[in-house]
Amino acid sequence: METKITAIGNSQGVIIPKKLLNQLQNPSSYDVEVKDAQLILVPIIHKNPRAGWAQMIDKAIEEEGKPERLMPDVFDDETI
């Protein structure tokens, strides 16, 4: 698919057709590099850093048993 370099203010940019972006799941960030005289755009997919935590905790509880308390709760102490 042919496209042209377009002036954008003091810079230049390439318009990426929606048809191509849809194939990349529309990421908002790209890593850009030049390799062998070719411009390469690699989508950066930001993942939830806590993805999978609930499943890992459930697995740990299944394998090791549920601890009485993972961390004391200061609000449970009636003397405060």
C-alpha positions as CSV (number, residue, x, y, z in Angstrom):
1,M,0.0,0.0,0.0
2,E,1.5,3.3,-1.0
3,T,1.5,6.4,1.2
4,K,3.4,9.7,1.1
5,I,5.4,11.6,3.7
6,T,3.4,14.7,4.7
7,A,4.5,18.0,6.3
8,I,3.2,18.3,9.9
9,G,4.4,21.6,11.3
10,N,8.2,21.5,11.4
11,S,8.2,17.8,11.1
12,Q,7.1,15.2,8.6
13,G,4.8,12.2,9.1
14,V,3.3,9.2,7.4
15,I,-0.4,8.7,7.3
16,I,-1.1,5.1,8.2
17,P,-4.4,3.9,6.6
18,K,-7.0,2.6,9.0
19,K,-7.1,-0.7,7.3
20,L,-3.5,-1.3,8.3
21,L,-4.0,0.1,11.9
22,N,-6.9,-2.3,12.4
23,Q,-4.5,-5.2,11.8
24,L,-2.3,-3.8,14.6
25,Q,-5.2,-3.5,17.1
26,N,-4.7,0.4,17.1
27,P,-1.9,0.7,19.7
28,S,-1.2,4.3,20.7
29,S,2.6,4.0,20.9
30,Y,5.2,2.6,18.5
31,D,8.9,1.9,18.7
32,V,10.4,3.4,15.6
33,E,13.7,2.4,14.0
34,V,15.5,2.4,10.7
35,K,17.0,-0.9,9.5
36,D,18.5,-1.5,6.0
37,A,17.1,1.9,4.8
38,Q,13.6,0.8,5.9
39,L,11.4,2.6,8.5
40,I,10.1,0.0,11.0
41,L,7.2,0.6,13.3
42,V,6.7,-1.9,16.2
43,P,3.6,-1.4,18.2
44,I,4.1,-1.1,22.0
45,I,1.4,-3.0,23.8
46,H,1.1,-1.8,27.4
47,K,-0.2,-4.6,29.6
48,N,-1.7,-4.3,33.0
49,P,1.2,-5.0,35.4
50,R,-1.2,-6.8,37.8
51,A,-2.7,-9.0,35.2
52,G,-2.9,-12.6,36.4
53,W,-2.4,-11.8,40.1
54,A,-5.8,-13.1,41.2
55,Q,-5.1,-16.4,39.4
56,M,-1.6,-16.7,40.9
57,I,-3.0,-16.1,44.4
58,D,-5.8,-18.6,43.9
59,K,-3.2,-21.2,42.7
60,A,-0.9,-20.5,45.8
61,I,-3.8,-20.9,48.1
62,E,-4.7,-24.2,46.4
63,E,-1.2,-25.5,46.7
64,E,-0.1,-24.1,50.1
65,G,-3.4,-23.4,51.9
66,K,-4.8,-20.0,52.9
67,P,-2.8,-18.1,55.5
68,E,-4.6,-16.8,58.5
69,R,-3.4,-13.3,57.7
70,L,-1.2,-12.0,55.0
71,M,-0.7,-8.7,56.8
72,P,-2.0,-7.5,60.1
73,D,-4.7,-4.9,59.9
74,V,-4.2,-2.1,62.4
75,F,-7.9,-1.3,62.3
76,D,-8.7,-4.7,63.8
77,D,-6.9,-3.8,67.0
78,E,-9.6,-2.5,69.4
79,T,-7.0,-0.9,71.7
80,I,-6.2,1.9,69.2
